[in-house]
């Protein structure tokens, strides 16, 4: 029988002689590798969540807003509005898939004797859905009629004030010129968009209605969508030239960079946790094989006496550790990959993030990103850790002199 085949058969036999010890050691590898796969999928999905939410809910691919516009939550002044002249309009029509203007402001919503400051989105009924998709929107009631004083109320506001479709309420705000204005409006529907920035403290109203409240039809924000988001940097430069000093122009990358970097720090923490688990797994494998080395002194001595070289003994123990790594890694990859694939198709609803993400571009649906390459890399990592952890016990077993090992009790 060839030496490699003999070593493999002996390694398999030895592992199953101590089943409980082998299973306990492999379990740590299973947990570590599974968490590595699942953690990578969740982090990658979180990055996608932030980017897609920013594009589909707030920014588009490129956005212009008045110069020196504040970035603090719930700060939406309307004293400066954007002027879109004919050359800019012509460029927008020619170079974008779609574009739209929005009016963002913070009126006080008065209902049932209670007042609540909300974020209002005045949207173009024709253009807005072409820039900001509404495929996942769910409306209890109906869409507002643009020619009537009707609005959509987010599920967060509706829950706080117990608002129902058909209720009438008052929106009070300052106009573009600083005067106070108020209008009684009817709630056409309660909307859930899966975007926390829209679903929390928001109301959505057709642009004709918001223009009456602000006493101006000019937008506070201009959002653009292209065939590919990779076109955003070049478009930013051209749009900034067209709008001049009146506007600050940003891309989806600008608006998501800090949050994506924050997710990156979570990725580092997750990898540290996995590293600790794999270190424990490595110690477990080393301890298992070291105990086996001392328990099998006579066996090793007999193998050496029969001609197995010192390198062969090292190979035997490394193969044993590698087999533990293979078994643990395959099971870990299986459960981690299965959950990653399932949550990529069937995202988890994280309604609790609605309050936390009220001012952040993020979705209440947690998607994962299934990546076959990460499964392969995790499996290789698990096997490599197991084999490296086997080297010390292997060398310990190989140092025994054949004659001394055979005489051992």
URHUTA-V222329 format. One record per residue. N is the residue number from 1. OMEGA is omega in degrees with one decimal (* if undefined). Layout:
# URHUTA-V222329
N:OMEGA  N:OMEGA
This chain:
# URHUTA-V222329
1:-179.4  2:-177.0  3:179.7  4:179.5  5:178.4  6:-179.4  7:-179.5  8:-179.4  9:177.6  10:-180.0  11:179.0  12:179.9  13:-177.2  14:179.5  15:-176.5  16:172.4  17:178.6  18:-172.3  19:-176.7  20:-180.0  21:179.9  22:-178.7  23:179.0  24:-180.0  25:-179.1  26:-178.8  27:178.7  28:177.2  29:179.1  30:-178.1  31:-177.6  32:-178.0  33:177.5  34:177.8  35:177.6  36:-179.7  37:-177.3  38:179.8  39:178.1  40:-179.6  41:179.4  42:-179.9  43:178.7  44:177.4  45:178.3  46:176.6  47:177.9  48:179.2  49:-177.9  50:-177.3  51:-177.4  52:179.8  53:177.7  54:-178.7  55:-171.3  56:-176.9  57:-169.8  58:-164.6  59:-163.8  60:176.3  61:177.2  62:179.0  63:172.8  64:175.9  65:-176.8  66:179.4  67:179.7  68:177.9  69:-176.3  70:178.9  71:179.6  72:179.0  73:176.2  74:173.8  75:-177.8  76:179.5  77:-179.4  78:179.1  79:175.0  80:178.6  81:-177.6  82:173.2  83:-178.4  84:-175.6  85:-175.5  86:178.0  87:178.6  88:178.6  89:179.5  90:179.0  91:179.1  92:-179.4  93:-175.6  94:-168.5  95:-178.4  96:169.8  97:178.0  98:174.1  99:-178.6  100:172.5  101:176.4  102:171.0  103:176.2  104:178.1  105:-172.8  106:178.4  107:169.9  108:177.9  109:-178.0  110:-178.9  111:176.9  112:179.6  113:178.6  114:178.2  115:-178.5  116:176.8  117:-175.5  118:173.1  119:-177.8  120:175.8  121:172.5  122:-170.8  123:175.4  124:-175.9  125:-178.1  126:-171.1  127:-166.6  128:-176.6  129:178.3  130:177.6  131:-177.1  132:-174.5  133:-178.7  134:-176.9  135:-175.9  136:-180.0  137:173.6  138:-176.9  139:173.3  140:-170.8  141:179.6  142:175.7  143:178.4  144:173.2  145:-175.5  146:-178.2  147:178.2  148:179.0  149:-177.5  150:-177.5  151:166.7  152:176.6  153:179.5  154:-177.6  155:178.7  156:178.4  157:179.9  158:-179.8  159:-178.5  160:-173.5  161:-179.6  162:179.7  163:179.3  164:174.3  165:-178.1  166:178.3  167:175.7  168:-179.6  169:-177.5  170:170.6  171:-178.3  172:-177.7  173:172.8  174:178.6  175:177.9  176:-177.8  177:174.2  178:178.0  179:177.0  180:179.8  181:178.3  182:178.4  183:172.1  184:-177.1  185:177.6  186:178.2  187:178.7  188:-178.4  189:173.8  190:-172.3  191:171.5  192:-172.7  193:-170.9  194:176.2  195:-171.7  196:-179.0  197:176.9  198:-172.2  199:-174.5  200:-172.9  201:-171.4  202:166.5  203:179.8  204:-177.0  205:179.0  206:-174.9  207:177.7  208:179.4  209:179.4  210:177.6  211:176.1  212:179.1  213:-176.7  214:-178.3  215:176.4  216:177.2  217:-179.8  218:-177.5  219:169.1  220:-178.1  221:176.1  222:-176.2  223:-176.2  224:174.7  225:-178.2  226:178.1  227:177.8  228:179.0  229:177.5  230:178.1  231:-173.4  232:-177.0  233:179.8  234:179.2  235:178.1  236:-178.8  237:-177.3  238:180.0  239:177.1  240:178.0  241:-178.0  242:-176.3  243:176.9  244:-173.2  245:-179.2  246:-169.6  247:165.8  248:-177.4  249:-179.0  250:174.4  251:176.4  252:177.4  253:179.7  254:-174.1  255:-176.8  256:-171.7  257:-175.5  258:179.8  259:178.1  260:177.0  261:177.1  262:176.0  263:178.0  264:177.5  265:176.2  266:178.3  267:177.6  268:178.5  269:178.6  270:179.8  271:176.7  272:178.7  273:179.1  274:179.1  275:178.5  276:178.3  277:-179.2  278:174.8  279:176.2  280:177.6  281:178.7  282:177.3  283:179.1  284:179.2  285:179.6  286:-179.6  287:179.5  288:-176.8  289:177.4  290:175.6  291:178.6  292:-179.7  293:-179.7  294:179.8  295:-173.6  296:-178.3  297:-179.5  298:179.7  299:179.2  300:179.5  301:178.4  302:178.9  303:179.0  304:-180.0  305:179.1  306:173.6  307:177.7  308:-176.5  309:176.0  310:176.5  311:178.0  312:177.7  313:177.3  314:-179.7  315:-179.5  316:-177.8  317:177.8  318:177.0  319:177.2  320:177.9  321:178.8  322:178.6  323:174.9  324:178.7  325:-179.9  326:-179.4  327:-179.5  328:-177.9  329:-179.4  330:178.5  331:178.7  332:177.5  333:-178.0  334:-176.5  335:177.4  336:179.0  337:-179.7  338:178.5  339:178.9  340:-179.6  341:-178.9  342:-178.0  343:173.0  344:-179.8  345:-178.1  346:-175.7  347:176.8  348:176.3  349:-178.6  350:-177.6  351:-178.3  352:-178.8  353:-175.3  354:179.5  355:-178.6  356:-175.3  357:-175.0  358:-178.5  359:-176.8  360:175.2  361:178.6  362:-178.9  363:174.9  364:175.2  365:178.8  366:174.4  367:168.5  368:177.1  369:-179.2  370:-177.3  371:-179.8  372:179.8  373:179.4  374:176.6  375:179.3  376:-179.1  377:179.6  378:178.8  379:178.2  380:179.2  381:-179.6  382:179.1  383:-179.4  384:178.6  385:-179.2  386:-177.6  387:177.1  388:179.7  389:-177.7  390:-172.2  391:-177.7  392:177.3  393:178.9  394:179.8  395:177.7  396:179.7  397:-175.4  398:-177.3  399:-176.8  400:176.7  401:-177.6  402:-176.7  403:-179.8  404:-178.5  405:-180.0  406:-179.4  407:-173.7  408:177.3  409:*
